[in-house]
Amino acid sequence: MDFAAPIERVLVLLQSVWFSFVARFGVSAILDIAIVALLLYWLLSLISGTSAATLVRGILILLTLGFVLSNVFNLTMLQFLLRNSIPALIFAIPVLFQPEIRRALEQLGRAGSLIPRTTVVSPNTRLADTIARAAQQLAERRFGALLVIERSTPLGEYASKGVAMDALLSTELLLNIFWPNSPLHDGAILIHGDRVLAAGVVLPLTQSPTVEHMGTRHRAAIGITEISDAIAVVVSEETGTISLANAGRMVRNLGEARLQKVLSILDRSSTGIGTNGRTPGWRPRERSEAREKRRDTAEKRDDSEPDAA
């Protein structure tokens, strides 16, 4: 049976529909609609999974309910209040959605440069080896730790709130910083290249409702990677497990070799992140639901760590 003729008729029909659509609305109108649709989709994907999504839903429900009631029952005063509340709401948007707007601008800034840039992380494997070895020793001793590796997004505003160090990165230095009851063991450390910039750093906690079961260190690790391209390595004080956060996502139960491999991949390319926010080849190990629940419960008890890490 020959399908060439029906396919040709369908193509001709689609072509005629397209030309009639363009002739009626114009190319500029179609381009305008496409740009606005992409912008709205990007904004919705940006707030998806955050507390801002719930806030937007509440505002839309409130406005919709108000307009419906005012028009159905002809409520003049309510119509007046709704009409005059729209300009005030526009001015309130930067206040209500300040974290999301900042994250969106930072993403545009990171993606806006067409000139390839070398990653801030050390070009050799020394950084990955040192951090992986230190994380393994910290995990064996059950010393809680949070290490943040600065990349292209500067984190000077957080480093300035900690204790300045500017020390050469080494396993011994990390063990001393996170030794229990030491002055700096409760905060995070910021690493730039092969140097420790600051210790005892307070980091922003993630606002995602899906991580409420996690301890403070883990929420801080996800929080700093949501607003920057930094990498965060977490060692749980309660369970001794090693986790790595990147692009607002976390993979847990890493060993020294696996952590070193992931850090080396991120070291070689600062743009090697997959479409799902993870590095290619980075897949969390499968675990049973009972084991996952026990680990989450233990990490929640890990909040003997104070608020910043």
C-alpha positions in Angstrom: 0.0 0.0 0.0 1.4 3.4 -1.0 1.4 6.0 1.8 3.1 8.7 -0.2 -0.1 10.4 -1.4 -1.8 10.6 2.1 1.4 11.9 3.7 1.8 14.5 1.0 -1.8 15.7 1.5 -1.2 15.9 5.3 2.0 18.0 4.7 0.1 20.3 2.3 -2.7 20.7 4.9 -0.2 21.5 7.7 1.6 24.0 5.5 -1.6 25.8 4.6 -2.7 25.9 8.2 0.8 27.3 9.2 0.7 30.0 6.5 -2.9 31.0 7.4 -1.9 31.2 11.0 1.2 33.4 10.2 -0.9 35.6 7.9 -3.5 36.2 10.5 -1.3 36.8 13.5 2.1 37.7 12.0 5.6 36.4 12.7 6.3 38.9 15.4 3.1 37.9 17.3 4.1 34.2 17.1 7.6 35.0 18.3 6.2 37.1 21.1 4.0 34.3 22.3 6.8 31.7 22.1 9.2 33.9 24.1 6.6 34.6 26.8 5.7 30.9 27.0 9.4 29.9 27.4 9.9 32.6 30.0 6.9 31.4 32.0 8.0 27.8 31.7 11.5 28.7 32.9 10.1 30.6 35.9 7.8 27.8 36.9 10.6 25.2 36.6 12.7 27.5 38.8 10.3 27.5 41.7 9.2 24.0 41.3 9.7 22.0 44.5 10.3 25.1 46.6 8.2 27.0 49.1 7.7 29.7 46.4 5.5 27.3 44.4 3.1 27.0 47.4 3.1 30.8 47.7 2.3 31.4 44.0 -0.5 28.8 44.2 -2.0 30.6 47.3 -1.8 34.0 45.6 -3.5 32.7 42.4 -6.2 30.9 44.4 -6.9 34.1 46.4 -7.1 36.4 43.3 -9.2 33.9 41.3 -11.7 33.5 44.2 -11.8 37.2 44.7 -12.5 38.0 41.1 -15.1 35.3 40.7 -17.0 36.4 43.8 -16.9 40.1 42.9 -18.2 39.5 39.4 -20.9 37.0 40.3 -22.3 39.0 43.2 -21.4 42.4 41.8 -19.3 43.3 44.9 -18.1 46.8 44.1 -15.9 47.3 47.1 -14.1 44.0 46.5 -13.6 44.8 42.8 -12.0 48.1 43.8 -9.7 46.4 46.3 -8.6 43.7 43.8 -7.9 46.3 41.1 -5.8 48.4 43.4 -4.0 45.4 44.9 -2.4 44.4 41.6 0.2 47.3 41.5 1.0 46.7 45.1 1.5 43.0 44.4 4.0 43.8 41.6 6.1 45.8 44.0 5.9 43.0 46.6 7.2 40.3 44.2 10.9 41.1 44.7 10.4 40.8 48.4 8.4 37.6 48.4 10.6 35.8 45.8 14.0 37.3 46.6 15.8 33.9 46.8 14.3 32.6 43.6 15.0 35.8 41.7 18.6 35.8 42.9 19.0 32.2 41.9 17.6 32.9 38.4 19.9 35.9 37.9 22.9 33.8 39.0 22.0 31.0 36.6 21.7 33.5 33.8 25.1 35.0 34.8 26.7 31.5 34.7 25.1 30.6 31.4 25.5 33.9 29.7 29.2 33.7 28.9 30.0 32.2 25.5 33.7 32.2 26.2 34.9 28.9 27.8 36.2 29.3 31.3 38.5 27.1 33.2 37.0 25.8 36.4 38.3 27.2 39.7 38.9 23.7 41.1 42.5 22.6 40.9 43.3 21.1 37.4 45.1 18.1 38.9 43.7 15.3 41.1 45.3 16.6 44.3 42.1 18.4 45.5 39.9 15.3 44.9 42.4 13.0 46.5 42.8 15.2 49.6 39.1 15.8 50.1 38.2 12.1 49.5 40.9 10.9 51.9 40.0 13.4 54.6 36.2 12.6 54.2 37.0 8.9 54.6 39.0 9.5 57.8 36.4 11.8 59.2 33.7 9.2 58.5 35.7 6.5 60.2 36.0 8.6 63.3 32.3 9.8 63.1 33.5 13.5 62.9 30.7 15.7 61.4 32.0 17.9 58.6 30.9 20.2 55.8 33.3 21.1 53.0 32.2 23.6 50.2 34.3 23.8 47.0 34.0 27.2 45.4 33.8 27.2 41.6 32.9 30.0 39.2 30.3 31.6 41.6 32.2 33.7 44.2 31.3 32.9 47.8 33.1 35.8 49.4 30.0 37.0 51.2 29.8 33.8 53.2 33.6 33.5 53.7 33.6 37.0 55.3 31.2 35.8 58.0 33.5 32.9 59.0 37.0 32.8 60.3 39.6 33.7 57.6 42.3 31.1 57.2 43.9 31.2 53.7 45.7 27.9 54.5 47.0 25.2 52.1 44.5 22.3 51.9 45.6 19.1 53.5 44.1 16.1 55.2 45.6 16.9 58.5 44.2 20.5 58.4 40.7 19.2 57.8 40.9 16.7 60.6 42.1 19.4 63.0 39.3 21.8 61.9 36.5 19.2 62.4 37.9 17.6 65.5 35.0 17.5 68.1 34.7 20.4 70.4 37.3 22.4 68.4 36.3 26.1 67.9 35.6 25.7 64.2 34.2 22.2 63.9 30.5 23.3 63.9 30.7 25.5 60.7 31.5 24.8 57.1 34.8 25.4 55.4 35.2 27.1 52.0 37.8 25.8 49.6 39.1 27.8 46.7 41.5 26.0 44.5 44.0 24.2 46.8 43.5 26.6 49.7 41.0 26.8 52.6 39.6 30.3 52.6 37.6 30.3 55.8 36.2 28.0 58.4 33.2 28.2 60.8 31.1 29.5 57.9 27.4 29.9 58.2 25.5 28.7 55.1 21.9 29.2 53.9 19.6 26.3 54.5 17.5 24.9 51.6 13.8 25.8 51.8 12.7 22.7 49.8 10.0 20.8 51.7 11.4 17.5 50.5 14.4 17.6 52.8 12.8 18.2 56.1 14.0 14.8 57.3 17.6 15.8 56.8 20.0 17.2 59.3 21.3 20.8 59.4 24.6 20.0 57.6 22.8 18.3 54.8 20.3 21.1 54.3 23.1 23.6 54.4 25.0 21.6 51.7 21.9 21.5 49.4 21.2 25.2 50.2 24.6 26.5 49.0 24.5 24.4 45.8 21.0 25.8 45.0 22.2 29.4 44.8 25.7 28.7 43.3 27.6 26.1 41.3 29.6 25.1 44.4 30.1 21.4 45.4 29.5 20.4 49.0 30.8 17.3 50.7 29.1 16.3 54.0 30.1 13.7 56.6 27.4 12.7 59.0 28.4 12.7 62.6 25.7 10.2 63.6 26.0 7.6 60.8 29.5 8.3 59.4 28.2 8.4 55.8 29.6 10.6 53.2 27.3 12.6 50.9 28.0 15.0 48.0 25.6 17.9 47.0 25.7 19.5 43.5 23.1 21.7 41.7 20.6 21.4 44.6 20.7 17.5 44.6 22.5 15.1 46.9 23.9 11.6 46.5 24.7 9.7 49.7 26.7 6.7 50.9 29.9 7.5 49.0 33.2 5.7 49.7 36.6 7.3 49.3 37.1 5.9 45.8 33.7 6.9 44.6 33.9 10.4 46.0 37.3 10.9 44.5 36.0 9.8 41.1 33.0 12.2 41.2 35.2 15.1 42.3 37.6 14.3 39.5 34.8 14.4 36.9 33.6 17.7 38.3 37.2 18.9 38.3 37.8 18.2 34.7 34.7 20.1 33.4 32.7 22.7 35.2 29.9 22.2 32.6 29.7 18.4 32.8 26.4 18.4 34.6 23.7 16.4 33.1 20.2 17.7 32.3 19.0 16.4 35.6 21.6 18.3 37.5 23.9 15.4 38.1 27.2 14.6 36.7 27.2 11.9 33.9 27.8 8.5 35.4 26.8 9.7 38.9 24.0 7.4 40.1 23.1 6.9 43.7 23.4 3.4 44.9 20.1 1.6 45.3 19.0 0.9 48.8 16.0 -0.6 50.5 13.3 1.6 51.9 14.0 0.3 55.4 17.7 1.2 55.2 16.9 4.6 53.8 14.4 5.4 56.5 16.9 4.4 59.2 19.6 6.6 57.7 17.2 9.6 57.4 16.2 9.2 61.0 19.8 9.1 62.1 20.7 12.1 60.1 17.8 14.0 61.6 19.2 13.3 65.0 22.5 14.8 63.7 21.1 18.2 64.6 23.4 18.3 67.5 25.2 20.4 64.9 24.2 24.0 65.2 22.3 26.1 62.6 24.7 26.7 59.8 26.1 23.4 59.2 
